[in-house]
């Protein structure tokens, strides 16, 4: 694998303006995911809602995002990547702004669902645009995308804390304003991308999942994402900190996520192989969340921050698997993969507080540890599908060998 950090023409930092504009807007899009983390208790207090009710902000967002993944290729192959990005950004601007005006949890959940539709159209298409327009091939493009994800995840909680300290409504208005800037940047710097020769159907992402390797990656990622979003959506209630302190914790979490996804994961992959790294990281994540659930407050804070390292590694490897393990067109493969995994992101925020209500605060983390181990087990049992089928299909070698 070529070094994507090479400073030459194909290096990570030497990219066209269109790529930087899309990546910059992606940062803000990913900020929207973690933005509400520090203010979840404040929203619950402000709207007189329970933890399980407020957690529906994540559930509605990701449930719509999952189904919308089936639409992204259908839409972009007909109106083009640029217009799809702009449509997604426009929807986020509108619904994020409306979210800030909510007078009830039901309204806020509904507006977050519309936000999820816009985010799905943008995020899925942004990855395809960055991969297609980036200099240096898919490795540099994926790392650039993961950089945007990590930076957004790190800055989202910080922005949420800074604006949310005055009012839980302000982070939503702030996101709408930032996404409007992203809209203008994409409109100014991104030219229309070539449309595919064949229009994508609504069933193409599901057909792509017929490939054993892609289906395996999607199922493993489903279990992993349940763990990921248990940490992201439920931990703020367990930590029970002020918006500033909670924002600082998740900022540290996001920094580790960014560093390990962009700098550490590629080096580990080159040395040990992607599947070994992925399996090991999932096991370590399981141990981390189990300790988080049973440790004291300080231990919980440390384990929350530390989980960002394992999540960063996992995100990079899973993204490479989704884009390279099958011979399906990248937009269809990405949509099918995301369709499966986002269901777990919708389920975890709903079930984690429910499990806590039915049992105790420890049990949601026990379940999250089990799902991380199930993700690792899928990788081990279906190892052949993630290697031999990728080579047989002619998909690019993404350091899957060990």
N, C-alpha and C positions, 0 to 999 in steps of 0.2 A: 504494500500500500504506500502510495506517495505521501510525503509529509505535507499535510494541508496547511501547516504553519509556515511553509517556505515563503520567503518575502518576494519571490518572483512574480511573474505575471499571473500565475495560477494560485497565488497564496491566499490565505484566508482574508487578509486585510486589503488586498488589491482587487476590489470588486466594482462593477459599474454602479452609477448613481441609482439606477432603477432597483438594484439589489439592496442597496443601503436604505432606500426609501421604504421598500417592502419590509425589510428587517426591522426598521425603526417602528413602523406601524405594528409589527408583530410583538415588539416589546410591550407596547401599550395594551394590545389585545390580551397578552398573558398576564399583565398587571391586573386585569379585570377579574382573573380567577382568584387570586389571593387577596384582592383589595378588601373584601368583606371580613377576612379573618380576624383582625384586631377589633372590629366593631360588632361582631356577632352578639356578644353580651349586651352592648349598648343598643343594638337594634331590638333585641328581645325586651329590654327594659322600656325603650321608647314606644314600642308598639304593644306592650303588655302581652308578650308571647312567650311560649316555652322554648326550650332548646331544640326539641324535635320539630316544632313549627318553623323556627328560624332556619334550621338546617335544610328546609325545603328550598331555600334560595339556591343551594347547590344542586339539589335533586332536579328541580324544574329546568335549570340551566343546562345540565348535562344530559337529561333525558331528551330534550329538544335537540341538543347538539348531536346525540347519537343518531336519531332519525334523520336529521338534516344532512348527515354524511352521505346518505343515499342520493341526495339532491345535488350535492356540490358539483360532481362531474357532469351530471345532466345539464345543469345550468351553465357551467363554464364552457362546455363544448358547444353551446349554442350562442351565448352572448360574448364569449371571450374571457380570458383570465382577468384582464384589467377591469372590465365592467363588473365582473363578479366580486373582485376585491372591493371596488367602490360601493357596490350594493351592500356588501357585508358591513363595511365601515359605516355607511349611512344608517343602517338598522341599529348598530351598536350606539351611535350618537343619539338617536331618537329614544331608544328604550332605556339607555343608561340615564339620560336626562329625566325621563318619566319616572324611573325608579326612585329618584331623589324626591319626587313629589308625593310618594305613596303615603296613604293614611291608614293602611292596614297591611297585615302580613299577606293576605290574599292578593292585594294589588301588587305588592312588591314581588311576590313569587311569579305572578303573571308577567310583569315587566322583565324579570330576569329570564323568563322563557323566551321572550322576543329577543332579548340580548343574546341568548344562546344560539338562536337561529342566525343572527348576523355574525356572531363569532365563528360559527361552523363554516359559513360561506367564506369568510375571510381566511381563517387559519388553514383550512385544508388547501385552499387555492394558493395561499402564500407559500406553502412548502413546495408545491409544484412549480410556481413561478421562480422561486429562489434557485431550485435545482436546475431549472431550464436556463436561467439567465446568468448564473454565477460562473465566474472564471475558476478553473481548477478542478472541475468535475464534481461528482456527487459527494465525495468525502468532505471537501471544503464547504459545499452548500449545506450539508447536514449539520456540520459543526457551527456554521453561521446561524442556522435556524435554532439549534440547541442553545447557542449563546443568547439569542433573543428570548428564548423561553426562560433560561436561567436568570437573565437580567430582569425580565418582567416579573418572574416569581419573587425575586429579591426585593424589587422596588414597590410591588403592589402592596404588601403589608405595611411598608414604611409610609407610603402615601396615604393609605387608609388610616393609619394611626395619626399622622400629622393633621389631616383634614377632619378625621372623625372625632378628634378630641374636642372640637368646637360643636359639631353636630354630626350624627350618623348619616345625614343626608349629603353632606358636602363631598365625600369621596365619589358618590355617583355623578354629581355635577362635574367634578374634576375629571373623571374618566371620559365623560361626554366631550369635554373641551379638548382633552388630549387626542381623542380619536378623531375629532374634527381636524386637528392639525395633521394627523396621519392621513386623513382623506385628501387634504390639499397636497401633501408631499407625493402621494401615489399618483394623484391626478397630474401633477407637474412633471414628474421624472420617469414614470413608467409608461412606455409605449405599449400599444396593444400587442399581445403575444400571439404567435401563430396558432390558429385553431387546429385541433386534430382532424385528420382526414375523415375519420368516422366519428359521428356523434355518439356520446356515451348514453347508454340507456340507464333507467333506474335500477335494473337488475345486474348491471355489470359488476358493481362492488360485491354483490352476493355470489356471482359466478366466480369472481377472483378468489373467494374463500374456499372454492373447491380444490385449490392447490393445497396439498397437505402441509407444506412448510409454512405458508401464510396463515392457514387455519391454526396451526400449532402456535405460531407467534401471537396470534390474536387471543387464543384461549389462555395462554400463559400470562399475557398482558392484562387480561380481564381480572385474573386473581390478584396480580400485582397492583392494579389500579384500585382495587378495593382497599388494600393496605394503605396506598398512597393517600387516598382521600379520606380515610379514617383519621390519619394524622392531620391532614389539612383542615378538615371541617369539624372534627370533634375535639381535638386537643385544646383549642382556645377555651372551651367550657371547663375542661379539666384544670388548665392552668389558672383560670379565673384571675386575670391580671388587668390592669388598666390598659386602654388602647395603646399608649406609648410603650409600655413594657412588653405587651404582646406583639406590637409591631416590631420592636427590637429583636425579640426572639425569632420571629419569622423572617426578619431581614437576614439574620445570621444563617438561618436555615436556607434561605434563597441564595445567599452568597456561596455556601458550600455546594448547593445544587449546581450553580453556574460553573464553579471552578472544577468540580468533578466531572461534569458532563462535557466540558470543552477541553480541559487540560489533562485530566487524569485518566478518564475512560479510554481515549485513543491509545495512550501509552500502555495501559494494562492490556488492551486488546492485542496490540502488536506483540506483547511479551507472552501472554498466556492463552490467547484465543478468545473470541467473543463469548462462546457458550460457557466456557469455564468461568469467565468473569461474571457473566450474568447469573449463573447458578450460585456462585459464591456470594455475590452481592445481595441476592434475594434471601439467602440464609441469614446473612448478617443483619439485614433489615428486619427479619422476623425476630431475631434476638433483641434488637434495639427496641422495637415497639413493645415487646413483652416486658422488658425492664422499665420502659416508660410507664406502662400501665401499673406496675407494682412498686415503683420507686417513690421516694419522697418528692417534695416539690422541686428541689434543686436538681435531683436526678431526672425528673420529668423534663425540665427545661433543657438540660444537657442532651438528653436523648432526642428531644424534638429537633434541636439544631443539628445533631449528628445524623439524623435520618436524611437530611438533605444531601449528604455525600452519597449514600446508597441510592437514593432516588435519582440523583444526577447521572450516575453510572448506568442505571437501568434505563433511563429515558433515551440515552444515546444509543445503546445497544438495540433496544426494541425498535427505534426509528430506522436504524440501518437494516434490521431484519425485515421490517415491513416493506421497505423500498427495494430490497435486493434479493429476497429469498425466492421469489417467483418470477415467472416471465410475463405476468400481467402488466398492463400499462400502469405506470406509477400512480396516476390519479385514482384509478380503480382500486389498486392494491391498498393505497393509503386510506381511501374511503371505507373499504371493507374492513380493514384492520381497526380503524377508529370507530366504526359502527359497533363492533363487538366490545371494545375496551371501555367506551364511554358509558355503557350501561352500568359497569361497576362503579364508575365515578358518580353516577346518579344514585346507585343503591347505597353506597357506604354512608353518605351524609344522613340518609333517612334511617337506616337500620342501626347505626352506631348509638345514637341517643335512645332509640327504642330498646335496644339490648340493655343499655344502662338502666333504663326505667324498669325493665323486667327483672334484672339481676342486680348488678352493682357496677361501679365505675371501672372495675378491672376487666370485666368480660369483653367489652368491645375491642380491647387491645389483644386479648387472647384470640379472638376471632380473626383480627387483622394479622396476627403472627401466623395463624394456620393458613390463611389465604396466600401469604407470601411464600410459605413452604410449598403449597400446592402449585404455585407458579414455577418454583424451582423444580418440582417433581415432573411437571409437564415437559420442561426443557430436557431433563435427564431421560425420561421415557421416550420422548419423541426426538431425540437427538439426531437420528438418521434423517428425519424429514427436514430438519433445519440445515443439513449439510449436503447430503447426496442429491436431494431433489433440486436444490439451488444450483448445483453444478450441472445436473442433467438438463435443466431448463435453459442453461446459458446465461443465467443471471450473474451480475458482477460478483467477483470474489470480495467479500467484505470481512476478510480475516476470520472466517468461521472455523477454519481448521485449527486444531490444537496440536 
